[in-house]
Amino acid sequence: MRTLLFALLATASVACGSSDATEGGAGNDTMMGAGDEPITAANKEALTASWRGNTASPYCDGDVPVELVVEASGKFTHKSTCNGALSTFTGPWTNPSGSTLRLDVSDYSPKEFCGPLGCTQIVQPTGETHAFSFPNATTLKLVNAECPQDPPCTVQYTRSNP
């Protein structure tokens, strides 16, 4: 799986890119996230928001709109639309180190794809690790760790709840 931040069906492979992510602000106060990994208070506050962006996929016509909601409770929701089909991933998020964001998938939809030749079950993705940075106060940049040099593997989001 290339990145969650992309649709399940024909969009299961999407965004990755440049490796110029910088540290996202480690503070001295830490809290424990899902899996007991440390989450710095500064990163938790900066990441907690509703984010919107666009990415590309060879399986989709045009840009793929994506929404990432990172909750203070340690849960995330990722939605994307490819060729009119909505894909959703949910689960816990962690910040195992300064500028690393881990998204673990505990639920997803759709669970199957049905076409003219019948239905095929979609295998649940396990999750993804991203380097993150904040180019400015309202922008989050995620770079998928699986393909940091591949330009489609970078997604830049804008905070949608300033």
N, C-alpha and C positions, 0 to 999 in steps of 0.2 A: 504494500500500500504506500503510495507516494505521499499523500497528505489528506487528513480529514477535511481540511478546509476546502473540500471539493466533493462533488456529488458521488454517491455510491454507484449508481448504475454505470453509465458510460462516463461518469466523471470521477471514478475512483482514483484516477491518476491525474494529479494537477500540481500546483504551485511549488516551486523551489527556486533559490537564487543566490545572489551574492553574499559573501561571508563577511560583510562589514558590520555585523551587529556588535553593539557595544554593551557594556554592563548596564543593566537596568536599574541600578540604584540599590545596593545592599545596605540595609540598616543594621543596627546593633540588636534591635528587638526581633526575636523570631517566634513564630508560632508553628505548630505542627500541622502539616497537611495530610491528605489521604496518603496512606502508606508510611506515615511518620517521617516524611522528608521535611527538611526545614523550609519554611516560607518566611522571607524577611517581611517585616511590616511595611517597609517602603515599597517593595515589589507588589505585595498584596493590594495595597491602596492604588498603585499606578495601574495594575492590570485589571482590577475590578471595574468593569464597565460593559456597555454594549458597543461593539465595534462592527463597522460595515466596510466592505471592500469589494474588489473584483479580481478575478484571476482568469487564466486561460486554461483550456483543456483541448487536446486534440479530438476529444469525443463530443464536444459541444459546439454549437453554432454561436460564435461571438463570445463576448466576455461572460464569465460565470459570476453572478452576484453572490457574495458570501456574507453571512452575519455570524459573529462570534460573541456570545454572552459569557463573560467570566464573572461568576458570583463570589462574593466574600465568603460564602459558606464552603467554598472549595469545589463547587460543581461548575461545569461548563455546558453550553449548548452551542452546537455549530450547525448552521443551515446553509444549504446552497441549492441553486436551481440550475439544472442543465436541460436544455431543450424542453422546458416546461415541467420537468419532473423535479419535485422537491426531495432532497435528502437531508436527514437529520441525524446527528451524532450527539450523544450525551454521556456524561461520566464525570469522574473527579479530575481536577487539575492539580498539579504540584509545581513547585519552583525549587527543584533539587539543588540548584546553585545560582549564583548571581544573575546571569542573563540567560538561564535555561528555563523553558516552559515545557512541561510534560502534560499531554492530554491523553488520558486513558479512556477508551470507549467501553461503557457498560451497557449501552443500549443504542440502537440505530433503526432507521427506517428509510426506505422500504426493506423488507426482508427477502423479497423475491422480485424478479423481473419477469413480466409476462409479455410475450410477443407472438407473432403469427405461428411460431413453431412450438408454442407451449410456454411453460414457466420454468425458471431456473432459480434456485435458492442463491441468495447473495451471502457470501461468507462474511462474518463479522470481523471488521478490522480491530486490531488490538489497541492501537493508539499511535501517537507520534511525539517526537521530541523536536522542539524548535529553539533556535537562538532568538532572543528578542531584543529590540531596542526601541527607543522613543525619539524619533527625529525632532519632534516638537511636542508641545503639551497635549495635542489632540490626535497624534498619529502613533500607531503601533506598527512596527515592522517585524514580521515573523519570517525566519529562514529555516526551512525544513532541514534537519540534521542529516537526512538520508541523501540529500542531493544539493549541498550548499553552493556548488558552482553552476548549477543549471538555472538559468534566469527564470523559467516559469515556477521555480520552487520558492520564490519570495512573494509574500503577500503583504501589501501595505493597507492598513485599516485606518479609518477615521472614527474617532469617538462619536457615537450617535446619541449619547446622553451627556452633553457637556455640563 
